[in-house]
Amino acid sequence: MTATLHIEHAISDPVVWRAAFDRFAPARRAAGVRGERIAHPEDDPHRIALALDFDTETDAERFLVFLRTHVWSTPDASPALVGTPEVSIASSPPG
């Protein structure tokens, strides 16, 4: 089974957001992120959609707690975040 943490949110500056995202690469690896995809609508570079893949739903939930308590709640950790991210976790069955 794999689980994907989907995150969408508005950002104020794509360059600042990317730099902040890149700073958390070690935390993502330590949390068990197996793959990541970043996208934004063609007509809105100030809206980001992320998909972070984990081995288990528990790992995805644990990382979401980390994001909420250590990243999104701290302006210095997420300088380009605008508003509250929309999140969901989707699991895929084995096979």
N, C-alpha and C positions, 0 to 999 in steps of 0.2 A: 504494500500500500504506500502511496505517496500522498502528500498534502501540499497544497499551494496556498500561500498567504497572498491574497489580492489586496492591494492598497491603491487608492486613488485620492489625490488631493491637489489643491491649487498651490502654486509657488509664485513668489514674487520675482525671482531671477533665476533662470535656468543654469547659469554658470555657477552662481553661489550654491544652488541646490546640489549640483553635481559634485562640487568640491566637498560639501558636507556628507553626501552619500558615500563618496570614495573614502573618507576618513573612517567610516564604520565598516569597511571591508573585513578587517580582522574580527570584529564582533559578529558579523554574519557568518564567517567561516567557523568560529568557535561555537556558534549556536546551531550549526549543522545545515546551513543553507547549501543545497546541492546544485542549484541553478538559479539564475535570475534573469528577468527580462524587464526592460524599461521601454515605455512607449509614451507618446503624447499625441493628441489629435492633430491632424494636419493643420488645422486652422487655429490651434491654441497651444503654443509652446509653453504656456503658463499653467498647464494642467498635466500632471504626471500619472501614469498608471504603472504599477510595479507588480510583478509576479515573482514570489520567492518560493522555491521548491524545497521541501523537507522530506525526510524519510517517514515521519509520522505526524499525525495531527497534534499530538502532545508537544512535539518540538516546535511546530508552527505557533501554537498557543503560547508557549513559553517565550518565544521571541516577540510575539505581539505584546506581552506584558512588559518586556524589556523596552520596546519602542515607546509604549505609553508612559512608562515611569522614568526612563532615562534619556529619551531623545525628544519626543514630541512635547513633553512638559518643560523642557529646558530651552529657552530661546537661543542660547549660545550653541547648543547641539544641533538645532534645526533652524538656522537663520533665515531661510527662504520659505519656510512653511507658512501657508496662509490658511487659517481656519482649521477645522478638525478633519483629519483623514477619514475616509470611508473604507472600512475593511470587511473582508469575509475570508473564510477558510473553506476550501473545497478539497475533498478527498477523492482519490481514484482507487478503485478496488484493484487487487492484484490480478494479473492475467492479461 
